[in-house]
Amino acid sequence: MASFLGRNGLVLALLLAIPAFVGDFWAYQLGLYLLYALAAIGVGLAWGQAGILPLGQGLFVAFAAYLTAYGLFGLGASPLAYGLLPLAALAMAALGFVFAAAVFRGRTESGPSFSLITLALTLAAFQVATTWTSVTGGFNGLRNVPGLPGLDGFLDLYYLIAVMLALGIAGVDWLLRAPIGALWRAVAENERRLAFLGYDTPRIKAAAFAVACGLAGLAGALYAPQQNLVTPDLAGFAFSGDLVVFAAVGGRATVLGPVAGAVAVGILSAELRDRFPWWEIVVALFFIVVVLRLPGGLMTLIEPLRRWLPLRAGKIPPHAAPLKPRKAAPLTVAFDDVHVRMGDVTILDGLTLTTGAQAILCVIGPNGAGKTSTLNVLTGALPMRAGRLVIDGQNVPRPRPATVARTGVGRKFQTPSVFPRLTIAENLAIALWSGRCGWFDLLRPSLFGWTTPVLDEMRHRFPFLSDADKPASDLSHGERQILELTMALATEPRLLLLDEPCAGLSHEETGAVIDAVRWAQQHLDLRIIIIEHDMELVRRLADRVVVLHQGRFLADGSVEQVQTNPDVRAVYVGGTR
């Protein structure tokens, strides 16, 4: 907390000290650039953290500016006019959340579509703003907008803008260091993995966009009294594109990057506009050079300062996570005449299968038998064409990854699926939060200290999991396999799906994973379905073996019964059924 207050207090002090060195005129100019920076911070958050690029943030700045202008016309010198600032921010945040949730609902990895939709909206908004003359003033806009009461001259308003910008920076700084910030980075890294942990990824992305729109709304609310006019240019694509440029030039993955980009590009444009007829070309070349030479933006230049500035928060001591509510009995699954086709290819051909009472079920079969596809149908990654899927006694006609995960299904994929740029601790924490915390809990950094007996046991068995600050991208293939297995176990599922959990592991690692899986089954009293080609692992773990062939059930029983089954032998060694 001390580091957070010191860091953001320093930012506020620097912003408030600037007018003493630059004078009133430049304070007015910088006030405008800081307003742009406020909106650009939101673009940086949505783009650089959550991985969604908004191309129409000018729409929300313009909407808030027009609403504030009419509010100032109506309220005049009343102190109630200051209430327009939070109202505009909250209104734009709510509008942005509803819009983004509607666009993202039912879709994953829809970033490009979202960007194009926001682009189309801002083009439409500009057309409306220029033609709806009775409301917007047309091309001339709304003029002679009153200032905020009690503020005389440009300098007073600059200080208000500086305080609002500092609050916006501090708020985004807090969010990015809170659990919700880790979820935003996770959804940008691997949205599919996050959904299979039970998270509502459309709402997570919509929350990021809502914050961005709230910042844009606050910028628009301050723009109207600062400029004393509102024009359709705010709603145009050119201004929205400028906000993206500010974020890219400064550094979209940092909090202060968009501020640096807005100020740098603003000053460069102001200095060149009256001196050089082709000043736009110079600004464009500056943007190109920064993007090519400094992919992380201008903030890359001050990266060495992190070595001696106390920018990192202190370690959060570990403490027990709340118990996860769950039913006592392991979860049961039944496939009833399930058919799946992709084009002309039959993937599952009338599969009928029930998990049964055995604790560990191993599914084997030749390549293309439909083993992984069976798990994909169960977890909603592959749609059924016909048949019934029954989970825990309930017919589930259209399973979704997040909803299936919330019923108590954990999954480990054939190829390790983790969040590479996040640390080991963040990967494990995200799995641990699933089903244990609400939306407001995601604002509490103390959640990073949560631990459970399952997590403690896995860290004891695999010591590399205790290397909290190590990025998952630095792990070997085998370590990623173990990390994803631990993430699946951390959710404390009632049914665990493991797709070749020991692929690529050494003999010693394989033995350790087998022991960990057996321990987890007994400790959590869960049912496990394992897809595996390694018959040694099957012999050591399986209570029951099911054989699939060409998308159909072929045989089941103990390992010995399956090995002596003539139909199974015919499939594996040749012959006819």
N, C-alpha and C positions, 0 to 999 in steps of 0.2 A: 504493500500500500504506500509506504514512504517513497519508493522508487517511482510509482505511478504519479503521486502528487508532485514530487520534485520535477519530474520530466515535463509534465503538462503545465506546472507553474512557470517553468522556464520559458515555455512556448508563449504563454500569455504575457509575461514580462517583456519579451522581445517584441511582440506585436504592439504593445502599448508604448514602447519606447521609440518606435520608428518615426512618428511625426516630429519629435524633437530634433531629428537629424535631416529631414527632407523638406519640411515646410508644409503649409496648408495645401498648396496646389497638388503636390505629389501625394499628400495624404488622401486627397479626394480621388486621385487616380488609383492609388493602391487600394483604397476602399472598394472600388469596382472590381479590381483583380482578385481581392480577397473574397468577394461575393462569388465570382466565378470559381474560385478555389473551393468554396463550400460545396457547390454542386459537383465539382470534379472529384472531391473526396468520395462522394457516393458512387460515382462511376468507377473509381479505383476499387472500392469495396466490392461492388457487384462483379466487376471484371477480374480484378487481380486476386480476389479471395474466393468467391463462389463460382467463378468461371463462366458467368453470363455477361455478355457484352451488350449493354443498352445503347442503342443508337438514336434514342429520342428523348433524352433527359431534358432537353430544352422545353418540351411540351409541359412538363411538370413545373419548371421554373416560370413559364409564361402563365399557366393556369393560376398559380399562386399569386403572381404579380397582378394579374387582372382582378382577382378576388380582393386582394389587399387594397388595390387602388380604389375600388368601389367602397370598401369598408372605410377608408380614410376620407373619401368624399362624404360619407354619411355621418361619421363620428366627429369629424373636425378636430377640435383641440381637446376632446375628452381623453382622459387617461386610459379609457377602455381600448383605445387604439392599439396599445401595446399587446393586448390580448390577441390581436390579429396574427402576431408572429407565431406563437405556438399553435394556434388554430390552423393556420395555413400549412404548417409542417405536419401536423397530425392528419389533416384532411388528405394531403398528398400521399402520406405514408399508407393510409387506409385504402386510397384509390389504387396505389401501386400494388399493395398486397392482393387485393381482390383481382386485379387484372392479371398479375403474374400467376396466381393460384389457378385461375381459369385456363391460362395458356399451358401451364405445366401439368395440370391434372391428367393422369392417365398416360403420361409420356415420360420417358427417361432420355437423358442426353439430348435435349431439344434446344440447346443453346443457339445454333444457327437460325432455326425457325423463329425463336424469340427475338433475335436481333433484327431480322427482316420485318417482323410484325411491328416492332417499335419504330423502325424506319418508316414504314407505311403510315403509322399513326401520326408521326410528326409532320410528314408531308401533307396529310389531310388536315391537321390542325393549322398549319400555316395558311392553307387555302381558306379555311373557315375564318381565321382571324383577319384575313385581308378583305373578305367579302361581307362579313357580318358587321357592317358599318355602324349600325345602331347600337351595338353593344361594345365592340372593340375599337371603334374609331377608324376602322379600315387601315390603310397604309400609314396614315398619320398617327394612329394609336390614341391612347388616352393621355392628354397633356395637362399640365398644371396640377399634378397629383400633390396633395398636401403632404408636408413632412410630418414626422412623428412629433407629438407635442412636447415642448420643453427642450428640444434640441435646436440650438442656434448655430448655424454655419456647418461647414463640411467636417470640421474637426470633431465635433460632438458625435456626429453620426459615424465617423471612422472608429471611434472608441467602442461604440455599440457593436459595429460589425466585427471588430477585433475580438471582443468578448464572445460573441456568438460563434465565431470561427474557432476560438480556443475551446469553447464548450463542445463544438462538433468534433474537433480533433480528439479531445479527451474521451468523448463518448465512443467514437470508433475505436480508439486505442483500447478502451475497456472491453468492448465487444470482441475484438480480435484476440485478446488474451483470456477471454472467458470460454467456457465449453462451446458456446454457439459459434465462436470463431473457428474452433477446430472442426466443427461439423461443416462449416462453409468450405474450408480447405479440403475436407474429405469429399464433399459432393463434387468439387471440381476435379479431384484426383480420380475418384472411382465411384461414381454414383450408383452403379450396379451393386457393388459390395455394401454400400451404406443401406440400400434398400433391403438387401438380404439379412441385414442385422436388425431389421424391424423399424427403420426410420421412414417417416413420411417425407421423402426427398422433395416433392413439389412444394410443400409448405416451408421446408428449410430454404429453398431457393427463393421462394416468394418473400420470406422474412428478410433476406439480404436485399432484395429489390425494394422492399418497403422502406428500409433504412435509407437506401440511396434516394428514394423519392421524397422522404421526409427532409433530408438535407437540401434537395433541390427546392422543395417548397419553402424552407426557411430562407434560402438564397433569393427566391422570387419575392417573398414578402418584404425583404430588406431592399430589394432592387427598386421597387416602386417609389418609396420615399427618398432613396438615395439619388435617383436620376430624375425624379419628379415627372416621369412619363413611362408608359409601357407601350411598346410597339410589337407588331407581329413578328419582327425579326427574332424575338426570343423563342418563338415556336418553330422557327425554321430549322432545316437540317444543318445549315452552316453553323449555327451556334451549338447544336448538339454535337456536331463533328469537332468543334473546338474543344468541348469538354473532354472528348475522348483523346484528343491530341495532348491536352494538358496532363491527363493521367498517364499517357504513354511517355511523354517527355520527362516528367518528374520521376516516375516509377510507380506503376499501378499496384505493385504488391506491397507498398509501404503506406503508412498513414500520411506522412508529410510529403511524399512524392508529388501528388496532385497539386498541393499548395505551391511547391517549388516550380512545377511546370506552368501553372497559371501565372505566377508572378514573372517568371523568366520570359515566357512567350509574350505576356502583356507589355513588359518594359521594352523588349526588343521591337515589338510592333510599333509602340508609341514613339520610340526614338527614330525608327526608319521611315515612318509614314510620311512625314513632312520633308524628308531629306532625300529620299530615293524613290523614283517613280515606280520601280518594280520591287517594292519592298516585300510583297507577298512571296516572291520567288526566294528571297533571302530567308524568310521565315520557314518556307517549305524545305529549303536545303538544310537549315538548322535542325528541323525535325528529322529529316532523313539521316543526317550524320549521327544524331543522338541515338536513333533507333538501331542503326547498324553498328555503331562503335560502343554504345552503352545499352545493351538490351534491357538492363534493369533500370534504366532511366538515370537522371542526374543524381539521384540519391546513391548510386553506386560510387560516386566520387568521395562520399563521406563514410563509406563502409569501414575504413580503417579506424575511425573514431570509436567504433563499437568495442575495440580492444581495451580502451581505458575509461570509457563512459559507463556508468552503472545503469545500463538500459534493461537488464534482465531482472525479472521478478525473482524473489527468493523461493527456495524450495518449499513446497507445501508438505507438511508431515503426513504420513499415511494414516488413514483412519477407516474404520469399517464402513462399507457401503450398506445401505438399507437392504433388508431381505427382499428378495424378489417374489411377489405373490405368484403361486403356481398351484395347479392341481397335483394331488399326491400321485396319481397313477401315471405311468408312462403313456405317451400319446400313441394312438393306433391309426393306421392308414390302410385303406383298401382301394385297389384299382378294379373296376368292374367293366370289362369289355371296352377298354380304352383304345381309341384309334387316333393316330396322329399322322398327318401327311404334310409334306412340304413340297408343293408343286405336284410332280408326278411320282415323288419318292415316298414310299410308305416307311414310316419310322417306327411306329407302334401299331401292331396289327391285332387288335382284340386282346390286349393284355389284361389278364385277370390275376391279381396278386394281393395277398393280405399279409401284413407284418407278422401276425401271430403273437404268441405269448413269449417267444424266445427273446432274450435280452439283446443279442448281437446277431444280426442277419447279414450275411455276405452274399452279394449278387455277383455272379461271374458269367462269362460267356465270351464268344469270339468278338473281335472288333466289328462294330456295326450291329451288335445284337440289340441295342436299345437301352443299355444300362444307364448311361448318363442322361439320355433322353427321359428315362423314367423319373429321375430326380428333377429334371427340368420341368416336367409336367406337374409334379408334386409342388414345386416352389413357384409356379406361375411364370417360368421363363419360356415355356413352350405351350401354346394353346392346344386344347383337345378338339378334335373334330367330332367325336362321338364317344359315348360311354359315361361312366360316373366315377368321380373321385370323392371318397368319403374320408374326412379327417376328423378324428375324435368323435365319430358318430354323426357328423354333420355333412350333408352333401354340399360340395363346393364346386359349382359349375364353372366359375371363372376365378381361379386363385390368383392372387397378386403377391409378389415377393414380400412386401412389407407386412401385409395382413397375415400371410402364412407364418412368417417369422414371429409375429406377435402371438400366435397360438401356441408357440413353444417349439418351433422347428429351427434348428441351427444347421448351417451348411458350411462345409469346407470344399472348395472347388478342386478340380483335377490340376489345373495350373494355379499356383498360389495367387490369391487375390487379396492384396492388402493396399494400404495407402502409402505409396513409396516415399513421397516427400515429407510425410509426417514421421515423427519419432516413434520409437518402439512404445514409449509411454503413452503417446497420443493414440496410437493404434489400439492398445489395450484398453485405454480409458473409454474410447468411443464404444467399444463392445460392452464394456461394463455399465455404461449409462443406459443402454437399451433396456426399456421396460422398467427402469428404476427411477427415472426423474421426469418431471414435467417441464413445460416451456420456461417457466420462471426460474427453475433450478439451473437452466443452461446459462444463466447470467452470473452464476456463482463460481468463481475460480477454485473454490475449495473442493469442487468435484474432482479435480485432477489428483487429489490425494486419496480417493476411494480405493479400497482393496477388499478382496474376499478370500476365504480359505482356498477356493479353487485357484485363484490367481497366485496366491502365496505358494501353493503346492507346485504349480507349473514353473514358477521362478526358481524354486528349489531344485526341480528336476532339470531345468534348462537354464543355467546361470546367465546366458547371454541376454535373456529377457529382462534382466535387472539393469542393463546398460540403457537407462531411460532416455538419454538425449541423443542416442545414435539413430540416424535416419534409417527407415526400413529399406531404402534403396541401397544401403551399404551392406545388407545381409546377403549371405549366400542363398542358393536355391533351397537347400535343405533347411536353413534357418527360417526362410520365409514360409516353408511348409509348416514348421512348428509354430511360428507366430500366428498363422491363420488358424491352425488347430486350437491354439490357446484362445484366440478371439472368439471362436465358435463356442468353446467351453465356458468362457467368461459370461456368456448370456444365460448360462444354466438352463439349457433347453430340456424339453421332455423327449424330443426325438432329434438325434444327431445324424446328419448325412455326411459321410466321408467318401470322397471320390479319389481313390488311389492316394491315401494319406502318406504313404512311404515312398512314393515315386521320387527317385533322385537322392534318396538318403543312403548314408553308409550303413554297414551292417550294425554298428553300434548305435547309430541314431534310430534305425528301424526298431531295434530291441527296446530302446528307451520310449519310443512312441507307442509301441504295443503295450508296454507296462502302463503308460499314462492313460491310454484309452481304457484299459481294463479297470484301472483305479477310478477314472471318471464315471464309468458305468455303475460301479458299485457305490461310489460316494453320492452321486446325484440321482441314482435309481432311474436312469433314462434308458430308452431303447435306441439302438444304433443300427443304421443301415450302412454297410461298407461296400463300395465297388472296388474290386481289386483283382489284379492278375497274378500277384505273388501268392502262390499256393501255400508257401510256408506261413505267411501271415494269416491266411484263411484257416489253416489247421490250428494255429495258436489262439485265434480269436473267435471263430464262428461257432455259434450255438445251432445255427441252421444255415444251409446254403441253398440259394435259388439260382437256377441256370436259365438264362434267356437266350433265345436264338431267333434272329430275323424279326425282332419286335414282339415275340410271343413267349409265353411261359413254356418252359421245356420240362423242368424237373425240379424237385427240391428234396431236402432231407439232410442227414448228417454228411460230413465230408466223405466218410467211407461209402455211404449209400449213393451219393452222387458220382463218386469215382467208378463205382461198379455198374451204374445205370447204362444199359446198352444204347439208349438214345443219345445220352451225353457223349459216350465214347465214339459214336458214329459222327457226331458233329466235330469233335476235336481231332480224331485220327482218321476220319474218312469213312465212307460207307453211306448207307441210306437208312432213313428212319422207318 
